[in-house]
Amino acid sequence: MTARSGERTSVLQNAHLNGDCKFIDYPRVDIVEQPKHRRTEIIHQPIVVDSGGKKMKCDKVKANGVAVYYTSHPGYVGSDKFILRTPEERGSIVEGVAEVKVVK
């Protein structure tokens, strides 16, 4: 992903909804490793569900969810990365490395 130096950038949004697209709870997202050049933050807020083109029933529904944001130090330009972890429905855990290109 690409982020502008010093600006808050959306990285991930996730919602936990039932079959009728109603809010169940806030999905758990943990920051395993913070970026070296500032921070990430996890916020509970309304989001618009995006199934990534899969045309699922709840696609484009506005719901309470979790948003993850990245912000670099002002003036920093270069590469950064951080690691997120989230549990899946069947008890497995997904861990992902987010690589960020910070531009002016």
N, CA, C and O atoms as a DFTB+ gen file, in Angstrom:
416 C
 N C O
     1  1       0.830      -1.176       0.000
     2  2       0.000       0.000       0.000
     3  2       0.873       1.237       0.000
     4  3       2.054       1.175       0.340
     5  1       0.289       2.358      -0.381
     6  2       0.987       3.637      -0.408
     7  2       0.301       4.596       0.554
     8  3      -0.928       4.655       0.614
     9  1       1.098       5.344       1.305
    10  2       0.571       6.343       2.241
    11  2       1.352       7.631       2.066
    12  3       2.542       7.610       1.749
    13  1       0.682       8.746       2.272
    14  2       1.361      10.044       2.224
    15  2       2.014      10.317       3.576
    16  3       1.452       9.996       4.623
    17  1       3.183      10.902       3.545
    18  2       3.943      11.195       4.754
    19  2       3.131      12.032       5.739
    20  3       2.623      13.097       5.390
    21  1       3.014      11.540       6.973
    22  2       2.325      12.265       8.035
    23  2       0.809      12.217       7.992
    24  3       0.161      12.745       8.896
    25  1       0.217      11.599       6.965
    26  2      -1.241      11.547       6.841
    27  2      -1.787      10.199       7.286
    28  3      -1.195       9.155       7.013
    29  1      -2.908      10.233       7.967
    30  2      -3.591       9.021       8.422
    31  2      -4.182       8.312       7.202
    32  3      -4.921       8.915       6.423
    33  1      -3.849       7.025       7.042
    34  2      -4.261       6.258       5.872
    35  2      -4.989       4.996       6.307
    36  3      -4.498       4.262       7.165
    37  1      -6.146       4.737       5.730
    38  2      -6.907       3.521       6.029
    39  2      -6.190       2.302       5.463
    40  3      -5.795       2.290       4.298
    41  1      -6.023       1.275       6.300
    42  2      -5.333       0.063       5.908
    43  2      -6.300      -1.105       5.770
    44  3      -6.206      -1.883       4.820
    45  1      -7.226      -1.231       6.711
    46  2      -8.110      -2.387       6.778
    47  2      -9.412      -1.991       7.441
    48  3      -9.430      -1.185       8.371
    49  1     -10.516      -2.571       6.952
    50  2     -11.811      -2.434       7.608
    51  2     -12.444      -3.809       7.651
    52  3     -12.345      -4.577       6.695
    53  1     -13.100      -4.120       8.771
    54  2     -13.704      -5.435       8.926
    55  2     -14.942      -5.314       9.810
    56  3     -14.968      -4.521      10.751
    57  1     -15.959      -6.103       9.502
    58  2     -17.188      -6.128      10.293
    59  2     -17.586      -7.573      10.540
    60  3     -17.302      -8.451       9.725
    61  1     -18.244      -7.817      11.668
    62  2     -18.743      -9.154      12.004
    63  2     -20.271      -9.063      12.028
    64  3     -20.856      -8.543      12.978
    65  1     -20.911      -9.579      10.964
    66  2     -22.356      -9.463      10.787
    67  2     -22.996     -10.843      10.722
    68  3     -22.347     -11.824      10.359
    69  1     -24.292     -10.908      11.084
    70  2     -25.014     -12.178      10.966
    71  2     -25.597     -12.320       9.557
    72  3     -25.345     -11.475       8.698
    73  1     -26.362     -13.368       9.316
    74  2     -26.927     -13.639       7.995
    75  2     -27.880     -12.575       7.487
    76  3     -28.138     -12.495       6.286
    77  1     -28.413     -11.748       8.398
    78  2     -29.294     -10.642       8.012
    79  2     -28.549      -9.318       7.925
    80  3     -29.165      -8.254       7.869
    81  1     -27.228      -9.386       7.914
    82  2     -26.358      -8.214       7.813
    83  2     -26.459      -7.288       9.025
    84  3     -26.232      -6.083       8.910
    85  1     -26.795      -7.845      10.172
    86  2     -26.882      -7.081      11.422
    87  2     -25.596      -7.280      12.225
    88  3     -24.988      -8.349      12.186
    89  1     -25.200      -6.257      12.937
    90  2     -23.988      -6.249      13.764
    91  2     -24.027      -7.360      14.814
    92  3     -25.026      -7.524      15.514
    93  1     -22.931      -8.122      14.920
    94  2     -22.788      -9.134      15.981
    95  2     -21.851      -8.592      17.053
    96  3     -22.238      -8.460      18.214
    97  1     -20.634      -8.281      16.667
    98  2     -19.651      -7.691      17.569
    99  2     -18.502      -7.131      16.739
   100  3     -18.472      -7.277      15.517
   101  1     -17.559      -6.492      17.421
   102  2     -16.402      -5.948      16.731
   103  2     -15.378      -7.056      16.524
   104  3     -14.983      -7.709      17.490
   105  1     -14.938      -7.284      15.286
   106  2     -13.914      -8.295      15.043
   107  2     -12.624      -7.930      15.787
   108  3     -12.286      -6.756      15.941
   109  1     -11.934      -8.942      16.230
   110  2     -10.670      -8.698      16.940
   111  2      -9.550      -8.530      15.915
   112  3      -9.398      -9.331      14.994
   113  1      -8.787      -7.487      16.100
   114  2      -7.592      -7.239      15.296
   115  2      -6.508      -6.803      16.282
   116  3      -6.709      -5.871      17.060
   117  1      -5.370      -7.476      16.245
   118  2      -4.261      -7.134      17.134
   119  2      -3.077      -6.651      16.310
   120  3      -2.822      -7.152      15.215
   121  1      -2.362      -5.677      16.847
   122  2      -1.125      -5.229      16.236
   123  2      -0.008      -6.035      16.890
   124  3       0.282      -5.863      18.074
   125  1       0.608      -6.904      16.118
   126  2       1.686      -7.749      16.622
   127  2       2.989      -6.965      16.653
   128  3       3.778      -7.083      17.590
   129  1       3.201      -6.170      15.624
   130  2       4.423      -5.349      15.539
   131  2       4.068      -3.997      14.955
   132  3       3.552      -3.912      13.841
   133  1       4.342      -2.940      15.704
   134  2       4.102      -1.578      15.221
   135  2       5.128      -1.223      14.144
   136  3       6.221      -1.789      14.124
   137  1       4.789      -0.295      13.253
   138  2       5.773       0.161      12.266
   139  2       6.908       0.927      12.950
   140  3       6.725       1.475      14.037
   141  1       8.055       0.961      12.324
   142  2       9.221       1.644      12.896
   143  2       9.135       3.165      12.765
   144  3       9.784       3.896      13.513
   145  1       8.326       3.638      11.805
   146  2       8.326       5.072      11.508
   147  2       7.059       5.783      11.934
   148  3       6.725       6.819      11.360
   149  1       6.354       5.276      12.902
   150  2       5.292       5.944      13.652
   151  2       4.338       4.947      14.240
   152  3       4.716       4.234      15.170
   153  1       3.081       4.852      13.737
   154  2       2.121       4.021      14.459
   155  2       0.951       3.566      13.594
   156  3       0.675       4.118      12.529
   157  1       0.281       2.542      14.094
   158  2      -1.017       2.138      13.573
   159  2      -1.998       2.284      14.719
   160  3      -1.611       2.274      15.887
   161  1      -3.272       2.420      14.376
   162  2      -4.310       2.490      15.409
   163  2      -5.522       1.694      14.952
   164  3      -5.821       1.607      13.761
   165  1      -6.209       1.120      15.923
   166  2      -7.406       0.326      15.671
   167  2      -8.575       1.062      16.302
   168  3      -8.551       1.383      17.491
   169  1      -9.610       1.331      15.488
   170  2     -10.742       2.133      15.949
   171  2     -12.048       1.409      15.639
   172  3     -12.207       0.846      14.556
   173  1     -12.981       1.422      16.586
   174  2     -14.339       0.929      16.338
   175  2     -15.125       2.102      15.762
   176  3     -15.222       3.161      16.383
   177  1     -15.687       1.903      14.566
   178  2     -16.415       2.984      13.898
   179  2     -17.330       2.395      12.836
   180  3     -17.176       1.231      12.466
   181  1     -18.283       3.183      12.342
   182  2     -19.103       2.715      11.218
   183  2     -18.229       2.567       9.968
   184  3     -17.394       3.424       9.677
   185  1     -18.433       1.482       9.243
   186  2     -17.714       1.236       7.986
   187  2     -18.720       0.794       6.933
   188  3     -19.854       0.445       7.260
   189  1     -18.311       0.808       5.688
   190  2     -19.106       0.247       4.608
   191  2     -18.454      -1.080       4.243
   192  3     -17.287      -1.116       3.853
   193  1     -19.202      -2.164       4.369
   194  2     -18.678      -3.507       4.114
   195  2     -18.320      -3.642       2.643
   196  3     -19.097      -3.269       1.764
   197  1     -17.136      -4.180       2.391
   198  2     -16.670      -4.376       1.022
   199  2     -16.194      -5.812       0.889
   200  3     -15.196      -6.196       1.499
   201  1     -16.895      -6.601       0.102
   202  2     -16.557      -8.022      -0.050
   203  2     -15.456      -8.238      -1.088
   204  3     -15.163      -9.378      -1.449
   205  1     -14.858      -7.181      -1.557
   206  2     -13.764      -7.307      -2.517
   207  2     -14.208      -7.827      -3.868
   208  3     -13.458      -8.541      -4.534
   209  1     -15.421      -7.477      -4.286
   210  2     -15.921      -7.884      -5.592
   211  2     -16.604      -9.242      -5.616
   212  3     -16.971      -9.725      -6.687
   213  1     -16.783      -9.873      -4.450
   214  2     -17.401     -11.205      -4.400
   215  2     -18.927     -11.156      -4.479
   216  3     -19.571     -12.200      -4.580
   217  1     -19.506      -9.969      -4.434
   218  2     -20.965      -9.779      -4.520
   219  2     -21.701     -10.578      -3.449
   220  3     -22.672     -11.275      -3.741
   221  1     -21.236     -10.473      -2.223
   222  2     -21.872     -11.153      -1.109
   223  2     -23.074     -10.357      -0.636
   224  3     -23.192      -9.168      -0.932
   225  1     -23.971     -11.012       0.103
   226  2     -25.234     -10.414       0.542
   227  2     -25.041      -9.083       1.272
   228  3     -25.794      -8.140       1.030
   229  1     -24.054      -8.991       2.152
   230  2     -23.874      -7.786       2.967
   231  2     -22.952      -6.747       2.342
   232  3     -22.624      -5.750       2.986
   233  1     -22.528      -6.962       1.099
   234  2     -21.656      -6.010       0.419
   235  2     -22.320      -4.641       0.358
   236  3     -23.499      -4.530       0.020
   237  1     -21.571      -3.615       0.682
   238  2     -21.985      -2.204       0.644
   239  2     -22.926      -1.813       1.781
   240  3     -23.479      -0.714       1.762
   241  1     -23.121      -2.689       2.773
   242  2     -23.935      -2.372       3.950
   243  2     -23.095      -1.512       4.890
   244  3     -21.909      -1.780       5.084
   245  1     -23.705      -0.474       5.476
   246  2     -23.024       0.326       6.483
   247  2     -23.267      -0.327       7.838
   248  3     -24.412      -0.571       8.219
   249  1     -22.174      -0.612       8.570
   250  2     -22.289      -1.331       9.837
   251  2     -21.176      -0.899      10.790
   252  3     -20.177      -0.313      10.372
   253  1     -21.362      -1.194      12.066
   254  2     -20.282      -0.985      13.023
   255  2     -19.183      -1.989      12.718
   256  3     -19.454      -3.157      12.440
   257  1     -17.951      -1.528      12.771
   258  2     -16.839      -2.416      12.475
   259  2     -15.542      -1.890      13.038
   260  3     -15.521      -0.977      13.864
   261  1     -14.465      -2.481      12.577
   262  2     -13.124      -2.116      13.013
   263  2     -12.374      -1.526      11.826
   264  3     -12.410      -2.064      10.719
   265  1     -11.699      -0.420      12.073
   266  2     -10.861       0.193      11.045
   267  2      -9.432       0.285      11.582
   268  3      -9.217       0.620      12.746
   269  1      -8.469      -0.015      10.727
   270  2      -7.059       0.097      11.079
   271  2      -6.465       1.215      10.225
   272  3      -6.661       1.258       9.010
   273  1      -5.738       2.116      10.879
   274  2      -5.114       3.241      10.199
   275  2      -3.607       3.245      10.445
   276  3      -3.139       2.820      11.501
   277  1      -2.856       3.729       9.459
   278  2      -1.410       3.907       9.556
   279  2      -1.093       5.384       9.393
   280  3      -1.675       6.059       8.544
   281  1      -0.170       5.886      10.206
   282  2       0.325       7.262      10.075
   283  2       1.838       7.239      10.264
   284  3       2.328       6.698      11.255
   285  1       2.585       7.821       9.324
   286  2       4.046       7.914       9.458
   287  2       4.407       9.217      10.162
   288  3       3.568      10.105      10.316
   289  1       5.656       9.321      10.583
   290  2       6.157      10.599      11.098
   291  2       6.070      11.621       9.969
   292  3       6.354      11.286       8.819
   293  1       5.681      12.870      10.274
   294  2       5.677      13.904       9.244
   295  2       7.068      14.055       8.635
   296  3       8.063      14.120       9.357
   297  1       7.132      14.109       7.317
   298  2       8.401      14.269       6.625
   299  2       9.099      12.960       6.287
   300  3      10.027      12.951       5.478
   301  1       8.670      11.849       6.894
   302  2       9.303      10.565       6.577
   303  2       8.882      10.117       5.182
   304  3       7.704      10.189       4.832
   305  1       9.837       9.656       4.391
   306  2       9.583       9.084       3.071
   307  2      10.418       7.818       2.977
   308  3      11.611       7.831       3.279
   309  1       9.793       6.726       2.560
   310  2      10.515       5.458       2.441
   311  2       9.594       4.288       2.716
   312  3       8.378       4.396       2.557
   313  1      10.166       3.175       3.127
   314  2       9.403       1.953       3.390
   315  2       9.140       1.792       4.877
   316  3       9.921       2.247       5.714
   317  1       8.038       1.144       5.192
   318  2       7.688       0.806       6.566
   319  2       6.873      -0.475       6.512
   320  3       6.398      -0.868       5.446
   321  1       6.711      -1.120       7.641
   322  2       5.872      -2.317       7.691
   323  2       5.380      -2.525       9.111
   324  3       5.970      -2.031      10.072
   325  1       4.283      -3.269       9.225
   326  2       3.756      -3.656      10.517
   327  2       3.039      -4.981      10.348
   328  3       2.746      -5.400       9.228
   329  1       2.756      -5.642      11.467
   330  2       2.126      -6.962      11.426
   331  2       0.826      -6.929      12.208
   332  3       0.779      -6.465      13.348
   333  1      -0.241      -7.434      11.569
   334  2      -1.568      -7.545      12.190
   335  2      -1.936      -9.015      12.345
   336  3      -1.496      -9.862      11.567
   337  1      -2.748      -9.308      13.357
   338  2      -3.232     -10.668      13.578
   339  2      -4.732     -10.605      13.874
   340  3      -5.196      -9.757      14.636
   341  1      -5.474     -11.518      13.256
   342  2      -6.911     -11.582      13.490
   343  2      -7.380     -13.040      13.486
   344  3      -6.966     -13.820      12.628
   345  1      -8.239     -13.412      14.437
   346  2      -8.773     -14.778      14.434
   347  2      -9.815     -14.946      13.340
   348  3     -10.528     -13.999      13.007
   349  1      -9.908     -16.138      12.784
   350  2     -10.902     -16.470      11.768
   351  2     -12.046     -17.241      12.418
   352  3     -11.953     -17.636      13.580
   353  1     -13.125     -17.456      11.666
   354  2     -14.330     -18.104      12.186
   355  2     -14.096     -19.492      12.770
   356  3     -14.698     -19.836      13.787
   357  1     -13.251     -20.281      12.163
   358  2     -13.090     -21.673      12.584
   359  2     -11.941     -21.876      13.568
   360  3     -11.432     -22.988      13.704
   361  1     -11.534     -20.824      14.247
   362  2     -10.503     -20.938      15.266
   363  2      -9.079     -20.731      14.806
   364  3      -8.165     -20.694      15.630
   365  1      -8.867     -20.596      13.508
   366  2      -7.507     -20.338      13.034
   367  2      -7.174     -18.857      13.206
   368  3      -8.061     -18.019      13.371
   369  1      -5.907     -18.564      13.164
   370  2      -5.453     -17.181      13.298
   371  2      -4.713     -16.789      12.034
   372  3      -3.856     -17.526      11.549
   373  1      -5.052     -15.618      11.504
   374  2      -4.398     -15.109      10.302
   375  2      -3.485     -13.963      10.719
   376  3      -3.905     -13.040      11.418
   377  1      -2.240     -14.034      10.284
   378  2      -1.279     -12.982      10.578
   379  2      -0.763     -12.447       9.242
   380  3      -0.398     -13.218       8.355
   381  1      -0.738     -11.148       9.111
   382  2      -0.312     -10.564       7.856
   383  2       0.657      -9.416       8.046
   384  3       0.543      -8.639       8.994
   385  1       1.602      -9.318       7.143
   386  2       2.559      -8.226       7.129
   387  2       2.063      -7.183       6.147
   388  3       1.839      -7.478       4.973
   389  1       1.894      -5.970       6.630
   390  2       1.486      -4.861       5.765
   391  2       2.737      -4.054       5.430
   392  3       3.379      -3.494       6.318
   393  1       3.077      -4.000       4.155
   394  2       4.214      -3.216       3.715
   395  2       3.704      -1.896       3.152
   396  3       2.785      -1.862       2.334
   397  1       4.323      -0.811       3.609
   398  2       3.854       0.522       3.265
   399  2       4.969       1.285       2.547
   400  3       6.120       1.297       2.982
   401  1       4.599       1.912       1.450
   402  2       5.502       2.831       0.753
   403  2       5.013       4.229       1.124
   404  3       3.904       4.620       0.760
   405  1       5.843       4.981       1.848
   406  2       5.469       6.326       2.282
   407  2       6.055       7.332       1.306
   408  3       7.264       7.375       1.076
   409  1       5.166       8.143       0.737
   410  2       5.569       9.138      -0.257
   411  2       5.294      10.543       0.260
   412  3       4.526      10.736       1.202
   413  1       5.933      11.514      -0.369
   414  2       5.771      12.916       0.029
   415  2       4.382      13.439      -0.234
   416  3       4.096      14.602       0.050
